[in-house]
């Protein structure tokens, strides 16, 4: 999964690197779409969490027929939800992007890119739900392999569709989105073919399963989606703060956001692969194994992210020169890279605790922790830093917010795991109420 996540996030960064060669304006136009893209991803991840948690719990409890019914029910619902969300974001795009601070002359560039990007987001969500099915059944090899395949496909198509080939001048900024569409379609064909060969799906008894599982589904997916929707909301507010500093700063922030997801690939891989394992332990009542898994995951996250973050901070000028297209954007990106990557060790702790809570029956606590990370720690520190010190202050404030969130998550995990079964039962009662 780490290799797959690196490939998947890497091609998103590659998109930005190619677009940066078109100039600051196209890169800034793409950066304005990031918060809304994160919004779609937040909904799909929340539904994916429910898919993996419910199916893995059913398998851990030995209820294979219910696992097959859930495997057919939840992904179909998720695909419909993402389609409706994409239509709504297309219809309301102009007032949304104006609210984010996009200038009138940037809106036509955004509009040309946003349509194919929404199609890509819908196809990517369908692919992600398929990945969740395989992960819930203990197969991480196929999702990881397909992430690499789609990444390589995008890498080949990006320069062809953006810059053209031969006498064709290419599509420019929209070409990056169409490359993603074709890449995800390739992955869906392969995944669908493999899924049809399994015995994981059934269409029998879906109506009864929907009535039976609706409360469990909402109890997990509801708080998880709210928790996943808060980061894009925070990202929108962060972009609005950065937009007051200038267009070059927005472009640098967009590149730093892409690099953030790539540098967190080990943590993201654990947030994908750990919950199904924890869910089986939850279904079997094996809490000692839960303790062992969480200790190991947190140690790996802190050690890896600290080492990687320090390396990225030291290499900030060189890395900014590779990624950014203009001198002003390079200078601003170097400032961000000196502050942000080392703080991702604390951010990784928070991400793992949130992910574990959704699998172990504490979805409300996970949602509240996500809210505290973003709106109590991250955004206030970021805004205060930007007000006091411009872009360097903004970077220092964001790093401080990540550190505070990590410390708070660690304290919450220690307190919750002191009596895990009672906490899970108490929270289930709250969900029912």
C-alpha positions as CSV (number, residue, x, y, z in Angstrom):
1,X,0.0,0.0,0.0
2,X,2.9,2.4,0.7
3,X,4.2,1.9,-2.9
4,X,0.7,2.3,-4.3
5,X,0.0,5.5,-2.3
6,X,3.4,6.9,-3.3
7,X,2.5,6.2,-7.0
8,X,-1.0,7.6,-6.7
9,X,0.0,10.8,-4.9
10,X,3.1,11.1,-7.0
11,X,1.1,11.5,-10.2
12,X,-0.9,14.2,-8.6
13,X,2.3,16.0,-7.8
14,X,3.5,15.3,-11.4
15,X,0.3,17.0,-12.6
16,X,1.3,20.1,-10.7
17,X,4.9,20.0,-11.9
18,X,3.8,19.8,-15.6
19,X,1.2,22.6,-15.1
20,X,3.8,24.8,-13.4
21,X,5.6,24.8,-16.8
22,X,2.5,26.4,-18.3
23,X,3.0,29.4,-16.0
24,X,2.0,30.9,-12.7
25,X,-1.7,31.6,-13.7
26,X,-2.6,28.0,-14.7
27,X,-0.9,26.6,-11.6
28,X,-2.8,29.1,-9.4
29,X,-6.0,28.1,-11.2
30,X,-5.4,24.5,-10.4
31,X,-4.5,25.3,-6.8
32,X,-8.0,27.0,-6.3
33,X,-9.6,23.6,-7.1
34,X,-7.7,21.7,-4.5
35,X,-10.1,22.4,-1.6
36,X,-13.1,21.2,-3.6
37,X,-11.1,18.1,-4.8
38,X,-10.4,17.4,-1.2
39,X,-14.1,17.8,-0.4
40,X,-14.9,14.9,-2.9
41,X,-12.0,12.8,-1.6
42,X,-13.3,13.4,2.0
43,X,-16.7,12.0,1.2
44,X,-15.3,9.0,-0.7
45,X,-12.8,8.3,2.1
46,X,-15.6,8.4,4.7
47,X,-17.6,5.9,2.8
48,X,-14.5,3.8,2.2
49,X,-13.9,3.7,5.9
50,X,-17.4,2.4,6.4
51,X,-16.9,-0.2,3.7
52,X,-13.7,-1.5,5.2
53,X,-14.9,-1.4,8.8
54,X,-18.2,-3.1,8.4
55,X,-16.9,-5.8,6.1
56,X,-13.8,-6.5,8.2
57,X,-15.9,-6.7,11.4
58,X,-18.3,-9.1,9.7
59,X,-15.4,-11.3,8.6
60,X,-13.8,-11.1,12.0
61,X,-17.1,-12.3,13.5
62,X,-17.3,-15.2,11.0
63,X,-20.4,-13.8,9.2
64,X,-19.3,-14.2,5.6
65,X,-22.9,-14.0,4.0
66,X,-23.3,-10.5,5.6
67,X,-19.9,-9.5,4.3
68,X,-21.0,-10.4,0.8
69,X,-24.2,-8.4,1.1
70,X,-22.3,-5.4,2.4
71,X,-19.8,-5.7,-0.4
72,X,-22.6,-5.1,-2.9
73,X,-24.5,-2.5,-1.0
74,X,-22.2,0.1,0.2
75,X,-20.0,0.8,-2.9
76,X,-23.1,1.3,-5.1
77,X,-24.4,3.8,-2.6
78,X,-21.1,5.6,-2.5
79,X,-20.9,5.9,-6.3
80,X,-24.3,7.5,-6.3
81,X,-23.4,9.9,-3.6
82,X,-20.2,11.1,-5.3
83,X,-22.1,11.6,-8.6
84,X,-24.6,13.9,-6.9
85,X,-21.9,15.8,-5.1
86,X,-19.9,16.3,-8.4
87,X,-23.1,17.7,-10.1
88,X,-23.6,20.1,-7.2
89,X,-20.0,21.4,-7.3
90,X,-20.2,21.9,-11.1
91,X,-23.5,23.9,-10.7
92,X,-22.2,26.1,-8.0
93,X,-18.6,26.5,-9.1
94,X,-18.5,30.3,-9.9
95,X,-19.7,31.6,-6.5
96,X,-17.6,29.0,-4.7
97,X,-14.3,30.0,-6.5
98,X,-15.1,33.7,-6.1
99,X,-15.5,33.1,-2.4
100,X,-12.1,31.4,-2.3
101,X,-10.5,34.5,-3.7
102,X,-10.2,33.6,-7.4
103,X,-10.0,36.8,-9.6
104,X,-12.4,37.1,-12.5
105,X,-9.6,36.6,-15.1
106,X,-8.8,33.2,-13.5
107,X,-12.3,31.8,-13.6
108,X,-12.3,30.8,-17.3
109,X,-9.1,28.8,-16.7
110,X,-10.7,27.1,-13.7
111,X,-13.9,26.3,-15.6
112,X,-12.1,24.6,-18.4
113,X,-10.2,22.4,-16.0
114,X,-13.0,21.8,-13.4
115,X,-15.4,19.8,-15.7
116,X,-13.0,17.0,-16.7
117,X,-11.5,17.1,-13.2
118,X,-15.0,16.3,-11.7
119,X,-15.3,13.3,-14.1
120,X,-11.9,12.1,-12.9
121,X,-12.9,12.5,-9.3
122,X,-16.1,10.4,-9.8
123,X,-14.1,7.6,-11.6
124,X,-11.4,7.8,-8.9
125,X,-14.1,7.4,-6.2
126,X,-15.5,4.3,-7.9
127,X,-11.9,2.9,-8.1
128,X,-11.3,3.7,-4.4
129,X,-14.4,1.9,-3.3
130,X,-13.2,-1.1,-5.2
131,X,-9.8,-0.8,-3.4
132,X,-11.7,-0.7,-0.1
133,X,-13.4,-4.1,-0.9
134,X,-10.1,-5.7,-1.6
135,X,-8.5,-4.2,1.5
136,X,-11.3,-5.4,3.7
137,X,-10.7,-8.9,2.5
138,X,-7.0,-8.7,3.3
139,X,-5.8,-8.1,-0.3
140,X,-3.6,-5.0,-0.5
141,X,-1.5,-6.2,-3.4
142,X,-4.0,-5.5,-6.1
143,X,-4.9,-2.0,-4.9
144,X,-1.2,-1.1,-4.6
145,X,-0.4,-2.5,-8.0
146,X,-3.3,-0.7,-9.7
147,X,-2.2,2.6,-8.0
148,X,1.2,2.1,-9.7
149,X,-0.4,1.2,-13.1
150,X,-2.7,4.3,-13.0
151,X,0.2,6.5,-12.0
152,X,2.4,5.3,-14.8
153,X,-0.5,5.7,-17.3
154,X,-1.0,9.3,-16.1
155,X,2.7,10.0,-16.3
156,X,2.7,9.0,-20.0
157,X,-0.5,10.8,-20.9
158,X,0.2,14.1,-19.0
159,X,2.8,15.7,-21.3
160,X,1.0,14.4,-24.4
161,X,-2.4,15.9,-23.5
162,X,-1.0,19.1,-21.8
163,X,1.7,20.1,-24.3
164,X,0.6,18.1,-27.4
165,X,2.6,16.0,-29.8
166,X,3.7,16.5,-33.4
167,X,1.7,19.3,-34.9
168,X,-1.0,19.3,-32.1
169,X,-0.6,21.9,-29.5
170,X,-2.3,20.0,-26.7
171,X,-5.1,20.9,-24.3
172,X,-3.1,22.9,-21.8
173,X,-4.4,22.9,-18.2
174,X,-7.5,20.7,-19.0
175,X,-5.2,18.0,-20.5
176,X,-4.0,17.1,-17.0
177,X,-7.6,16.3,-15.9
178,X,-8.3,14.3,-19.1
179,X,-5.1,12.3,-18.5
180,X,-6.4,11.4,-15.0
181,X,-9.7,10.4,-16.5
182,X,-8.1,7.9,-18.9
183,X,-5.8,6.6,-16.1
184,X,-8.7,5.8,-13.8
185,X,-10.7,4.2,-16.5
186,X,-7.8,1.8,-17.1
187,X,-7.7,0.9,-13.4
188,X,-11.5,0.4,-13.3
189,X,-11.4,-2.1,-16.2
190,X,-8.7,-4.2,-14.5
191,X,-10.3,-4.0,-11.0
192,X,-13.8,-4.8,-12.4
193,X,-12.4,-7.9,-14.2
194,X,-10.7,-9.2,-11.1
195,X,-13.7,-8.4,-8.9
196,X,-16.0,-10.5,-11.0
197,X,-13.7,-13.5,-10.4
198,X,-14.3,-13.4,-6.6
199,X,-17.1,-14.6,-4.5
200,X,-17.3,-11.4,-2.4
201,X,-20.4,-9.9,-3.9
202,X,-24.1,-10.8,-3.9
203,X,-27.2,-9.0,-5.0
204,X,-29.5,-11.2,-2.9
205,X,-31.0,-9.8,0.3
206,X,-29.7,-6.2,-0.2
207,X,-33.0,-4.6,0.8
208,X,-33.0,-6.5,4.1
209,X,-29.3,-5.8,4.7
210,X,-29.9,-2.1,4.0
211,X,-32.5,-2.0,6.7
212,X,-30.4,-4.0,9.1
213,X,-27.1,-2.1,8.5
214,X,-28.3,1.4,8.0
215,X,-27.7,2.4,11.6
216,X,-24.2,0.8,11.6
217,X,-23.4,2.4,8.3
218,X,-24.5,5.9,9.5
219,X,-22.8,5.4,12.8
220,X,-19.5,4.9,11.0
221,X,-19.8,6.7,7.7
222,X,-21.6,9.8,9.1
223,X,-18.9,10.9,11.6
224,X,-16.2,9.6,9.3
225,X,-17.5,11.8,6.4
226,X,-17.9,14.8,8.6
227,X,-14.4,14.2,9.8
228,X,-13.1,13.9,6.3
229,X,-15.1,16.9,5.1
230,X,-13.4,19.1,7.7
231,X,-10.0,19.0,6.0
232,X,-11.3,20.4,2.7
233,X,-13.2,23.1,4.6
234,X,-10.0,24.0,6.4
235,X,-8.1,23.9,3.1
236,X,-10.6,26.3,1.6
237,X,-10.1,28.7,4.6
238,X,-6.3,28.2,4.3
239,X,-6.3,29.1,0.6
240,X,-8.4,32.2,1.4
241,X,-5.8,33.2,3.9
242,X,-2.9,32.5,1.5
243,X,-4.7,34.3,-1.4
244,X,-4.4,37.6,0.6
245,X,-0.6,37.3,0.3
246,X,-0.6,37.0,-3.5
247,X,-0.9,34.8,-6.6
248,X,2.6,33.4,-6.3
249,X,2.0,32.5,-2.7
250,X,-1.1,30.6,-3.7
251,X,0.9,28.7,-6.4
252,X,3.6,27.8,-3.8
253,X,1.0,26.7,-1.3
254,X,-0.6,24.5,-3.9
255,X,2.7,22.8,-4.6
256,X,3.4,22.4,-0.9
257,X,0.0,20.8,-0.4
258,X,0.8,18.3,-3.2
259,X,4.2,17.5,-1.6
260,X,2.5,17.1,1.8
261,X,0.4,14.2,0.6
262,X,3.4,12.5,-1.1
263,X,5.6,12.9,2.0
264,X,2.9,11.4,4.2
265,X,2.6,8.3,2.0
266,X,3.8,5.9,4.7
267,X,1.2,7.2,7.2
268,X,-1.5,7.2,4.5
269,X,-0.7,3.6,3.7
270,X,-1.1,2.7,7.3
271,X,-4.4,4.5,7.5
272,X,-5.6,2.3,4.6
273,X,-4.2,-1.0,5.7
274,X,-4.4,-0.8,9.5
275,X,-8.2,-0.3,9.9
276,X,-9.3,-3.6,8.3
277,X,-6.8,-5.4,10.6
278,X,-8.1,-3.5,13.6
279,X,-11.7,-4.1,12.5
280,X,-11.1,-7.9,12.6
281,X,-9.5,-7.6,16.0
282,X,-12.6,-5.6,17.1
283,X,-14.9,-8.3,15.8
284,X,-12.9,-11.0,17.6
285,X,-12.5,-9.0,20.8
286,X,-8.6,-9.2,20.6
287,X,-7.7,-5.9,22.4
288,X,-4.1,-6.9,23.3
289,X,-3.4,-7.1,19.5
290,X,-5.0,-3.7,19.1
291,X,-2.5,-2.3,21.6
292,X,0.5,-3.9,19.9
293,X,-0.6,-2.7,16.4
294,X,-1.1,0.9,17.5
295,X,2.2,1.1,19.4
296,X,4.0,-0.2,16.3
297,X,2.2,2.1,13.9
298,X,2.8,5.2,16.0
299,X,6.5,4.5,16.4
300,X,6.9,3.9,12.6
301,X,5.0,7.1,11.8
302,X,7.0,9.4,14.1
303,X,10.4,7.9,13.2
304,X,9.8,7.9,9.4
305,X,8.2,11.4,9.2
306,X,10.8,13.0,11.4
307,X,13.7,11.6,9.3
308,X,12.0,12.4,6.0
309,X,10.9,15.9,7.2
310,X,14.4,16.9,8.2
311,X,15.7,15.7,4.8
312,X,13.1,17.7,2.9
313,X,13.8,20.8,5.0
314,X,17.5,20.6,4.3
315,X,16.9,20.1,0.6
316,X,14.2,22.8,0.4
317,X,16.1,25.2,-2.1
318,X,16.9,22.4,-4.5
319,X,13.5,20.8,-4.3
320,X,11.8,24.1,-4.8
321,X,13.9,24.7,-7.9
322,X,12.8,21.4,-9.4
323,X,9.1,21.8,-8.6
324,X,8.4,25.5,-9.2
325,X,8.5,27.3,-12.5
326,X,9.3,30.9,-11.5
327,X,11.7,32.5,-9.1
328,X,9.1,34.0,-6.8
329,X,7.2,30.7,-6.5
330,X,10.5,28.9,-5.9
331,X,11.5,31.2,-3.0
332,X,8.1,30.9,-1.4
333,X,8.0,27.1,-1.7
334,X,11.5,26.8,-0.1
335,X,10.2,28.8,2.9
336,X,7.2,26.4,3.3
337,X,9.4,23.3,2.9
338,X,11.7,24.4,5.7
339,X,8.9,24.6,8.2
340,X,6.2,22.1,7.3
341,X,7.6,18.6,6.6
342,X,9.2,18.1,10.0
343,X,5.8,18.8,11.6
344,X,4.2,15.9,9.7
345,X,5.5,13.5,12.4
346,X,2.9,15.0,14.8
347,X,0.3,15.2,12.0
348,X,0.9,11.5,11.3
349,X,0.1,10.6,14.9
350,X,-3.2,12.5,14.7
351,X,-4.1,10.8,11.3
352,X,-3.5,7.3,12.7
353,X,-5.5,7.9,15.8
354,X,-8.4,9.2,13.8
355,X,-8.2,6.2,11.4
356,X,-8.0,3.7,14.3
357,X,-11.0,5.3,16.1
358,X,-13.3,4.7,13.1
359,X,-12.3,1.0,13.0
360,X,-12.6,0.5,16.8
361,X,-16.0,1.9,17.5
362,X,-15.0,5.5,18.4
363,X,-16.2,7.4,15.3
364,X,-17.5,10.4,17.3
365,X,-14.2,10.9,19.1
366,X,-12.4,10.6,15.8
367,X,-14.6,13.3,14.3
368,X,-14.1,15.6,17.3
369,X,-10.4,15.0,17.1
370,X,-10.3,16.0,13.4
371,X,-12.3,19.1,14.3
372,X,-9.9,20.1,17.1
373,X,-6.9,19.5,14.9
374,X,-8.1,21.8,12.1
375,X,-10.2,24.5,13.8
376,X,-8.6,24.7,17.3
377,X,-4.9,24.0,16.4
378,X,-4.1,24.4,12.7
379,X,-6.2,27.3,11.3
380,X,-5.8,29.7,14.2
381,X,-2.0,29.2,14.3
382,X,-1.8,29.5,10.5
383,X,-3.9,32.7,10.4
384,X,-2.0,34.2,13.3
385,X,1.3,33.4,11.7
386,X,0.3,35.0,8.4
387,X,-1.0,38.1,10.1
388,X,2.2,38.5,12.2
389,X,4.9,37.4,9.7
390,X,3.6,36.9,6.1
391,X,4.4,33.7,4.4
392,X,7.2,32.7,6.9
393,X,4.9,33.3,9.8
394,X,2.1,31.3,8.0
395,X,4.5,28.3,7.6
396,X,5.6,28.5,11.2
397,X,2.0,28.7,12.4
398,X,0.9,25.7,10.3
399,X,3.8,23.7,11.7
400,X,2.9,24.7,15.3
401,X,-0.7,23.7,14.7
402,X,0.4,20.2,13.5
403,X,2.5,19.8,16.6
404,X,-0.3,20.7,19.0
405,X,-2.7,18.3,17.2
406,X,-0.3,15.4,17.4
407,X,0.2,15.9,21.1
408,X,-3.5,16.1,21.7
409,X,-4.2,12.9,19.7
410,X,-1.6,10.9,21.6
411,X,-3.1,11.9,24.9
412,X,-6.6,11.0,23.7
413,X,-5.5,7.6,22.5
414,X,-3.8,6.7,25.8
415,X,-6.9,7.7,27.7
416,X,-9.3,5.8,25.4
417,X,-7.3,2.5,25.2
418,X,-7.2,2.4,29.0
419,X,-10.7,0.9,28.8
420,X,-11.4,0.3,25.1
421,X,-14.4,-1.9,25.3
422,X,-16.4,0.3,27.6
423,X,-15.6,3.4,25.5
424,X,-16.7,1.6,22.3
425,X,-20.0,0.5,23.9
426,X,-20.6,4.0,25.3
427,X,-20.0,5.6,21.9
428,X,-22.3,3.1,20.2
429,X,-25.0,4.1,22.6
430,X,-24.5,7.7,21.7
431,X,-24.8,6.9,18.0
432,X,-28.0,5.0,18.5
433,X,-29.5,7.8,20.5
